[in-house]
Amino acid sequence: MDPKHPDGARPNGAALAAFLAAGIGGFAMGLIVILSETGVFEAPVLYQPAGGVSGRTTLAVVVWLVSWAVLHARWKAREVEHRGVATAALLLLLSGIALCTPPIWGLFS
């Protein structure tokens, strides 16, 4: 038995922080792609053979890691309601995937 949690329950905040951060990172990727395709923002080319995708993915990974670190620090010792977080993570991830598709790009250009 864990002395910090005598009732046997453990906080779920750290795990849910990872789920929500994944959704945020996925949405960030879609948003970066849309901004790049519309000419609003151009991600730097970090590896010439890969082109602009190297900068886009790197920026999305940075957003994911920062959001994960912030959420983990805030939620690691908390019990967080999982349905709302799971729903938000799923919606963010699906939105990010949708924003990465060429038919959606046409709506913004």
C-alpha positions, -999 to 999 in steps of 0.1 A, spaced: 0 0 0 12 35 -9 16 57 22 8 88 1 -25 72 -10 -39 51 19 -72 45 1 -53 28 -28 -63 54 -54 -36 72 -73 -39 105 -90 -45 103 -128 -34 138 -136 0 128 -151 -15 104 -175 -42 127 -186 -17 155 -190 0 133 -216 -33 126 -234 -42 162 -236 -7 173 -247 -9 148 -275 -41 164 -287 -26 199 -284 4 188 -304 -17 173 -331 -38 204 -334 -6 225 -334 6 205 -364 -26 211 -383 -26 248 -374 10 252 -386 2 234 -418 -28 257 -425 -8 288 -417 20 276 -439 -3 267 -468 -21 301 -467 12 320 -466 6 335 -431 36 318 -415 64 299 -431 82 273 -409 119 273 -412 135 246 -433 157 227 -408 168 198 -431 170 207 -468 161 173 -483 129 172 -463 120 209 -470 94 228 -449 80 197 -433 111 195 -411 103 229 -395 66 222 -393 70 190 -374 97 203 -352 75 232 -341 46 209 -334 68 187 -313 80 217 -293 44 227 -287 36 191 -276 65 189 -252 59 223 -237 22 216 -232 30 182 -217 55 197 -193 31 225 -182 1 202 -178 22 175 -160 35 201 -135 0 213 -128 -18 179 -127 7 153 -115 -7 151 -80 -43 156 -89 -73 135 -97 -86 149 -130 -120 142 -145 -111 119 -174 -141 122 -197 -137 159 -204 -100 156 -209 -103 126 -232 -130 144 -252 -109 175 -256 -78 155 -266 -98 136 -292 -114 167 -307 -81 185 -308 -64 155 -325 -92 150 -350 -91 188 -358 -54 187 -363 -57 157 -387 -84 175 -406 -64 206 -409 -35 186 -425 -57 175 -455 -55 193 -488 -93 197 -492 -93 218 -460 -64 239 -472 -86 251 -501 -111 265 -477 -85 289 -463 -67 300 -494 
